[in-house]
């Protein structure tokens, strides 16, 4: 496993990023990871290593770069206190549309790498990043071929940045892993989002992870569920392997 620390120039500044490559001889398909709201921390980097281990060049951009230098947040104490106000600066420095615009620069960077196979990529998002992964696929329909969203929230709201407003252009196949105890994606929102997908003719599969709470895929949060996380990884790899390695 190889890890590189890089910087990608976007329209709004320099975005720090990591690139993970598998052991062995490439080239490999590429996957862009959109992290959760707690920032660029060890747990998300470990998750990217796991994806790379499946045979992918993984790009992990710091989607919160517009905030400037910051210390990643520790989910445990925040969950324990219930005080989510500390997340406000993270939430305000980006959104689905800005992340989608940044994705154009991420794709241009991947195009410069000799170890990336082909021009079709996958996107995967966790929590806050789930909508971004979907927005990226909707904005670059000829480049993003497969998307996985894990406990993505606010996928169908009245905000102009809502992902459900963007999926009309989406060509990628989508897998959604949904926690059944997730206030950020209640049943009425799920119904609204899936109607938008159906109306747009998007190929998708939504699975309910019974007994799981928002964030169960991430090993550094109190609600982490190792067994169900392994299930989620298996579903993601099955999709990416079928679509990106064909």
C-alpha positions, 0 to 999 in steps of 0.5 A: 500500500502506498500513500501520497500527500498532495494538493489539488488546485481548485477554483477556490484554492488549494485542496489537500488530499491523500492518494492511496494505491494498492500493492502490486502492478496497476493500473487500477480503477479510481474511487473518490471518497467524500468524508463525513463532517468530522474531517480528515482524521485517522479513521477515514484514512484507514477506510480509504486504505481498505478501499485501496486494498480492494484494487482501487486508486483512492483519492481522499480530498479534504472537502473542508479546505475552504475553512482553512487549517483546522484540527479534525474533530473527535466523534466520540466526545461530540456524540457523548455531549450531544453538542453538534454546534461544533460542526457548524464551521464544517457544514458552512464551508461547503455543500453538495454543489461546491463539492460537485464543482470541486470534483471536476478538478479531482477528475482532472488530477486523476487523469494525470496519473498513469496508474489509473485505468480508464476514465470512469470512476466511482464515488463513495460518501459517508454521512455528510459526504453521501449527498456529495458523492451523489451530486458528483455523479449527477454533475459528471454523468459521463465520468462517474459510473458507480456510487455508494452512499452510506448513511447519507443524510438530507438527500431530499430537502427543500434546499437548492443544494438537495441531491434529489434535484440533481439526479435527472442527469445521473447515469451511474448505478447507485447503492444506498446503505440506509440506517433504520435509526437515522433522523437525517434520512427519515422514511418520508425523505427516503420516499421523496428521494427514491421517487426522484431516482425513479423519475430520472430512470436511475439504476439503484438499490437501497438497503435498510440496515436494521438496528443501525444508527447514523454513522455505523460504518465509521470505526471511530464513532460510538455507533460503529457496527463491525458486522454491518460495516463488513456487509456494507463494504461487501456491497460496495466492492461488489458494485465497484468490481462489477461496474469499474473493473468490467 
